[in-house]
Amino acid sequence: MDMMAMVSSLLAMQAGSTQMQVAATIMKSNADAEKSAVMTLLGAGQNSPANLGAGVGGSLDVSA
């Protein structure tokens, strides 16, 4: 194998490694975004009445 072929294969391996790193980063970002969307839809950890309709969540008279 001549020197140019060795250099070319080395550069191809480095480019493939870089592509794999970028792909892994993008996949992790997508997974985090999907998790965030699901948590938003499920309302996990939110006890805020901000999304409730008018009159919901007011005072409750339990004396009766």
N, C-alpha and C positions, 0 to 999 in steps of 0.2 A: 504494500500500500504506500503510495507516495505521500509526501508531506501535505500537499494541497487537499487531498482526500481526507486526511486525518484532521486537518484544521476545519474543513467543511463539516465533518461529522460532529466535531466538538461544538461548533457554533450551533448546529441544528439541535444538539442535546440541550444546550443552554437555552435556546429559544423555546423548546418544548417545556422545559422546567419553568420558565417564566410564565408561559401560557397556563400551565397547571396552577401556579400560585394565583394568578389573576382569576381564574375560574373558581378556585376555592374561596377566594375573598368575595366574589360576586354571589356565590351560592350561600355563604354565611349571611351576607347582607339581605338576600331575599328571604332566607329563613327567619331572620330577625323581624323583617317587615311583616311577614305572614303571622308571626306570633303576636306582634303588636296589634294587627288587625283583628285577630281572633279575640284577644283580651279586651279590645275595645267593644267588639260586638257582644261579648259575654258580660261586660260591665264588671269585670273582676277588680276588686279592691276599690270600687267607687260607691260611696254612700251619699253622693251629692244629689239633692233634689233638683238640680239644674235642668234635667231633661223631662221633668214631670209637667203635666198639664196644670192649668190654672185651678186653684182650689185643692189640689192634692198635696198632702203633707202638712196641712194646717193643724191647729190644736184639736185634740181629741178629748171629749168629755167622758171620763170613765166613772163619774160619780153616780150615774143612774143605775 
